[in-house]
Amino acid sequence: MKRIEAKHPWAVRWTHWINFPILFGMIYTGLMIYWASDTYRIGWGSFTLFHFFPDWFYALFGLSHKLSNGMAWHFFLAWIFAINGFLYVTYTALSGEWRYLVPDRNSFSEAAQVMLHDLGIRKSAPPQGRFNGAQKIAYTGIVLMGMGSLITGLAIYKVVQFSWLVTLLGGYRAARYEHFLLTMAYLMFFLVHVSQVLRAGWNNFRAMVTGYEIKTEDAHAGRTQA
């Protein structure tokens, strides 16, 4: 027996879908800015295993020689990113949605079960409410990452005006490095998030679009499945 059940409020869905292209746009324009001083690498001493990023990468995505355009668009998108994030956090705080999203004392053990299940090591499905432990940690983490990106971005953009903030972050070089690491973390989050969405199936994706999901109820066993 199937029934329709509300899952995601409209405010959560709107801020989610607005944030998705905005964050990608910020990463793209951020790489235009980074091109002018691409100093980071993986290696030791004079040996470089990988340089962020090779020339072919900039050529493939059309990122080179666009510093001024990148800066203009990056700061414009940052305003939308900040406002959208503020609206999301405000809504979840006032509506009580934060109770479903903030990790609790069981979240980390549940997250370990989710990882083992996804790797095929654990056969039984982990506990699942509206969000499981791994999702709570990830979704709370992405909000904190957004705050971190705004703070570090402001520090490296207005070094003199926010010199106290630059100092708190460990100096200009440290703030820039932290900003870069957060960008790489976003990309990793996207990869994991998209793979989890594909794994969860169409019903889960549809719930984030429409706000409703279809539940299948086993009348004999008295169980409900998404």
Phi, psi and omega in degrees: 000132183249146176215155180264133183228134178293141181228302185248122177297158184298323182296321178294318181293317182295313181294326177297310185285333174289319184293328185301303179289329180297316181293321176296320178296323178291322177295316181297310181291330176296324177291330174298320179289317182297329180307324183292341179208070184272083190264351189270147181206168171248121182169190178211142183059228179271356181271129179243118177281317178209135178253132175269097008224160179294160181300324182295332179293314178296320180292321182298319184259006177063045187261344188280152175058037179226039185299310183295318177297318180298317180295316182298312181290324181297315181288327176296313180293330180298324177297315179295318178301315181293315181295316180297319178295320178297318180295320180296310181296320179297316181296312182296328179288316184282328184275344184089002179298338182301334181297332180275343189253328183283131180300146175245191185292342180263352189297321184288323176291322177294322179298322177296321178294321178298315181297316179295324178292317180295329179278355179083007180280320179258128184277319183283143181290142180288166178302139183219111170263223173295321175225141176276177184300320180295320179294319179300316180294316182294315184288327174288321179297322182291329175292316178295323177296320178298317177297319179296321179295319179294318181292311180292324178296319178295322181295317183277347177273317181242072187296317183286312183297326181243046182299326179296324179289319177301318179297316179298328182275359177100011181106170184298313182299318179294318180297319179293320179295319178297320178297319179294316179298322177297322178297316178296325179293324176299316181297319177295320178298317179300315181299313180292317183297313181295320179295323178290323177296316178296322181291322182290332176098178187296323183299321180291318179295317180299324179296326180283342178269311186263337184094356182233150174232158180262124178257136176254119183257126177274105185295331183279318184268347180072028182249155177237133180235151176280000000 
